[in-house]
């Protein structure tokens, strides 16, 4: 089981009231919400391995160099020698180090790679896993990793964190008319305002899916633009031709990396805390209460 950690703690932050606070009054709604969510995942799915995947760089420079608008609307402060600062609620930012410390004390592996997003870590781990994989994320970009033959599916929160929808190949085709790799091509064509990806003007989700069905993949669509016999409308041909420069670079931005060199880590789901003393101190400092108790109970079963 691979957690898109930032995606999940953002959802926890907005799904759990800010009135959930530490003894000193500091909000810990994201911390406790994430712990409760992990407890539920462990209870319901009993994974052998569990990895919390991290954004060491949420907006890698190499992706921005290809598409400058990539996540540009989410930049709070630009930096030249380190990752840009993302716009994050003031009461969420201080909770992130607490989340990391609690995961470390529990013994839940957390993995990030410089100059890469959590999506790339997830892509690498999912691609090289020896058995079935559940990816837990609120980010549709990771639908591109769905692979029935290898047992890779996505568990997608659809209502806060209370309801999860499992996406396998059949569910993906039913909703988007594409398979996993086809979803990346669909995303390139359709664009994604939440990531600052412009897409091809006039090519929406349904049109993109029809073009992919007709021509096979993005390369087939681009080849069809130069083939006067290809079944494209004049408007489609014109729009795709005008978007040629974007279509040449966007796949590298949208497709997750699957061959990262990952740091050494132990993915095995712990049955007891790695550092009980540190965990006890964190509990006392931050008032983790029933959320921590529920997760420890789930791990110990």
matplotlib code that plots the C-alpha trace (Angstrom):
import matplotlib.pyplot as plt

x = [0.0, 1.4, 0.2, 0.2, 0.9, 0.4, -2.8, -4.1, -3.1, -4.5, -7.8, -7.5, -6.9, -10.1, -12.1, -11.4, -12.4, -9.7, -11.1, -9.1, -6.1, -3.0, -2.9, -1.3, -4.1, -2.2, -4.4, -3.6, -6.6, -4.4, -2.2, -5.1, -7.2, -4.3, -3.7, -7.4, -7.3, -4.2, -5.9, -8.9, -6.8, -4.8, -7.9, -9.8, -7.0, -4.2, -1.3, 1.9, 3.9, 2.9, 5.0, 4.2, 5.4, 6.6, 7.0, 10.6, 9.9, 6.3, 7.1, 10.4, 12.4, 12.7, 9.0, 8.6, 11.3, 9.1, 5.8, 6.4, 2.7, 3.1, 1.6, 2.5, -0.8, 0.1, 3.5, 3.7, 7.4, 9.9, 13.4, 16.5, 18.5, 15.6, 12.0, 9.5, 7.3, 3.8, 0.7, -0.4, -2.8, -1.0, -2.3, -1.4, 2.3, 3.3, 1.5, 3.6, 6.8, 4.6, 3.2, 6.7, 7.9, 4.9, 5.3, 9.0, 8.3, 5.7, 8.1, 6.0, 8.4, 8.3, 10.2, 11.0, 13.6, 15.1, 13.8, 10.8, 7.2, 5.5, 3.9, 7.3, 8.1, 4.7, 5.3, 8.7, 7.5, 4.3, 6.2, 8.8, 6.5, 6.5, 2.8, -0.5, -0.4, -3.0, -2.2, -4.2, -4.5, -6.9, -4.8, -6.2, -2.8, -2.0, -4.8, -2.1, -0.5, -3.6, -2.7, -5.0, -2.3, 0.0, -2.8, -2.2, -5.3, -6.1, -8.1, -9.6, -11.3, -14.5, -16.2, -13.6, -11.9, -15.0, -15.6, -13.1, -13.7, -11.5, -10.3, -9.1, -8.9, -12.7, -13.7, -11.2, -12.6, -16.1, -15.5, -12.9, -12.9, -9.2, -6.7, -4.0, -1.3, -4.1, -5.1, -1.8, -2.4, -6.0, -4.6, -2.2, -4.9, -7.6, -5.3, -5.6, -6.2, -5.3, -1.8, -1.5, -1.6, -3.3, -4.2, -5.3, -7.9, -11.3, -10.3, -12.2, -12.2, -14.8, -13.2, -9.8, -11.1, -12.6, -9.4, -7.4, -9.8, -9.5, -5.8, -4.4, -2.3, -1.0, 1.7, -1.0, -3.0, 0.0, 0.7, -2.9, -2.5, 0.0, -2.1, -4.8, -6.6, -7.0, -10.4, -10.0, -12.3, -10.7, -11.1, -9.5, -6.6, -6.0, -6.1, -3.8, -1.4, -1.3, -0.6, 2.3, 5.0, 2.9, 2.2, 5.9, 6.8, 3.7, 4.0, 7.3, 5.5, 2.4, 3.8, 5.2, 8.8, 9.1, 12.9, 14.0, 16.8, 15.1, 16.7, 17.0, 13.8, 11.9, 8.4, 7.0, 3.9, 5.0, 3.1, 4.4, 6.1, 9.7, 10.4, 7.8, 9.5, 9.5, 5.9, 4.8, 6.5, 4.8, 1.4, 1.9, 3.1, 0.4, -2.5, -2.9, -5.4, -7.8, -6.4, -3.0, -4.7, -6.8, -3.8, -1.8, -4.7, -5.0, -1.2, -1.2, -4.0]
y = [0.0, 3.3, 6.6, 9.9, 11.5, 15.2, 14.5, 12.6, 15.1, 18.0, 16.1, 15.3, 19.0, 20.1, 17.1, 17.3, 20.4, 22.8, 22.6, 19.4, 20.7, 19.8, 20.6, 24.0, 24.9, 24.2, 22.6, 18.9, 18.1, 17.0, 14.8, 13.1, 12.8, 11.1, 8.7, 7.8, 7.3, 5.0, 3.0, 2.5, 1.5, -1.0, -2.5, -2.8, -3.9, -5.4, -4.6, -6.5, -3.3, 0.4, 3.3, 7.0, 8.6, 12.3, 15.3, 16.2, 18.8, 19.4, 21.5, 20.1, 22.5, 20.1, 19.9, 23.7, 24.1, 22.1, 23.8, 27.0, 27.2, 23.8, 24.4, 28.1, 29.3, 27.4, 29.1, 31.2, 32.1, 31.2, 30.0, 29.5, 27.0, 25.0, 24.0, 26.8, 27.3, 26.0, 27.9, 25.9, 27.0, 28.6, 26.1, 23.1, 23.8, 23.3, 19.9, 18.4, 17.9, 16.4, 13.9, 12.9, 12.5, 10.3, 8.1, 7.7, 6.7, 4.2, 2.7, 3.4, 4.0, 7.4, 7.9, 10.9, 11.7, 15.1, 16.9, 14.6, 14.4, 11.7, 10.6, 9.6, 7.6, 5.9, 5.2, 3.6, 1.5, 0.3, -0.5, -2.6, -4.3, -8.1, -8.3, -6.4, -2.7, -0.3, 3.4, 5.6, 9.1, 12.0, 12.8, 11.5, 11.7, 8.3, 6.6, 6.2, 3.4, 1.2, -2.2, -5.2, -7.7, -6.6, -5.9, -2.2, -0.2, 3.2, 3.8, 7.2, 9.3, 10.7, 12.2, 13.7, 10.7, 8.7, 7.0, 5.3, 4.2, 1.5, 2.1, -0.9, -1.2, -1.8, 1.1, 3.4, 2.4, 2.8, 6.4, 7.6, 5.1, 4.6, 2.2, 3.2, 4.4, 6.0, 8.1, 10.0, 10.8, 11.8, 14.2, 15.7, 16.4, 17.5, 19.5, 20.0, 23.5, 22.3, 21.5, 24.4, 22.2, 24.0, 21.0, 21.4, 24.2, 22.7, 19.1, 18.1, 14.8, 13.0, 14.2, 13.2, 9.7, 9.3, 10.4, 7.9, 5.2, 6.0, 6.5, 4.4, 6.8, 10.4, 9.5, 8.1, 11.3, 13.5, 11.3, 11.7, 15.5, 15.2, 12.6, 14.2, 10.9, 10.6, 11.0, 14.4, 17.3, 20.5, 22.1, 19.2, 19.1, 22.8, 22.8, 19.8, 21.3, 24.6, 22.7, 20.8, 22.4, 21.7, 18.1, 17.5, 18.2, 17.6, 13.8, 14.1, 16.4, 14.3, 10.8, 9.8, 8.6, 4.8, 4.3, 6.4, 5.3, 5.2, 5.5, 2.4, 1.8, -1.0, -1.1, -3.8, -2.7, -2.5, -4.4, -2.2, 1.2, 1.4, 4.0, 3.8, 6.5, 9.0, 8.1, 8.6, 12.0, 13.0, 11.9, 13.9, 17.0, 17.0, 15.2, 12.4, 10.6, 8.2, 8.6, 7.2, 4.5, 3.4, 3.1, 1.2, -1.2, -1.7, -2.3, -4.8, -7.1]
z = [0.0, -1.1, 0.4, -1.5, 1.9, 1.1, -0.8, 2.2, 5.0, 2.9, 2.9, 6.6, 7.3, 5.5, 6.7, 10.4, 12.4, 13.4, 16.9, 17.2, 19.1, 21.1, 24.9, 24.1, 21.6, 18.4, 15.7, 15.1, 12.9, 9.9, 12.2, 13.9, 10.7, 8.9, 11.7, 11.8, 8.0, 8.1, 11.0, 8.8, 5.8, 7.8, 9.4, 6.1, 3.8, 6.0, 3.7, 4.1, 3.3, 3.8, 2.5, 3.0, -0.2, 0.1, -2.1, -1.7, -4.4, -5.1, -8.3, -9.8, -11.8, -14.7, -15.0, -14.8, -17.5, -19.9, -18.9, -17.0, -15.9, -14.1, -10.6, -10.9, -9.3, -6.1, -5.6, -2.4, -2.8, -5.5, -4.6, -6.8, -4.8, -3.2, -4.0, -4.3, -1.3, -1.9, -0.7, 2.4, 5.1, 8.0, 10.5, 8.3, 7.7, 11.4, 11.4, 8.6, 10.7, 13.4, 10.9, 9.8, 13.4, 14.3, 11.2, 12.1, 15.7, 14.6, 12.1, 9.0, 6.1, 4.5, 1.2, -0.9, -3.6, -4.2, -7.3, -7.5, -6.4, -4.3, -7.6, -8.9, -5.8, -6.1, -9.8, -9.1, -6.2, -8.0, -11.2, -9.4, -6.8, -6.7, -5.8, -5.9, -5.1, -3.6, -4.3, -1.9, -3.4, -4.1, -7.2, -10.5, -12.1, -10.6, -12.5, -15.2, -13.0, -12.9, -14.3, -13.9, -15.0, -12.2, -9.6, -9.4, -8.4, -6.9, -3.8, -4.3, -1.6, -3.1, 0.0, 2.3, 3.7, 4.7, 1.3, -0.9, -4.5, -5.9, -9.4, -11.4, -15.2, -15.6, -13.4, -15.2, -18.6, -17.5, -16.3, -18.8, -21.7, -21.4, -19.7, -17.3, -19.8, -21.8, -18.8, -19.0, -22.7, -21.8, -19.1, -21.6, -24.1, -21.6, -19.4, -15.7, -14.3, -10.8, -12.0, -14.4, -17.5, -20.4, -22.5, -26.1, -26.4, -27.6, -26.7, -23.6, -21.8, -24.0, -27.3, -26.0, -25.1, -28.6, -30.3, -28.2, -29.0, -32.7, -33.0, -30.1, -28.2, -28.2, -30.8, -33.1, -32.7, -33.5, -36.6, -37.7, -37.7, -40.6, -42.4, -44.6, -44.8, -41.0, -39.5, -37.8, -38.2, -39.6, -36.2, -34.4, -36.9, -36.5, -32.7, -32.4, -34.9, -33.0, -29.8, -31.3, -29.0, -25.9, -27.0, -27.6, -23.9, -21.9, -21.7, -19.8, -17.3, -16.9, -16.8, -13.5, -13.2, -12.7, -12.4, -9.5, -7.2, -3.9, -0.4, 1.6, 3.6, 5.3, 3.8, 6.2, 8.1, 11.8, 14.4, 17.2, 17.5, 16.4, 19.1, 21.9, 24.0, 21.2, 20.4, 24.0, 24.0, 20.8, 22.2, 25.3, 23.4, 20.6, 22.3, 19.7, 21.9, 20.4, 16.9, 17.9, 20.0, 17.1, 14.8, 17.4, 17.8, 14.0, 13.7, 16.6, 15.3]

ax = plt.figure().add_subplot(projection="3d")
ax.plot(x, y, z, "-o")
ax.set_aspect("equal")
plt.show()
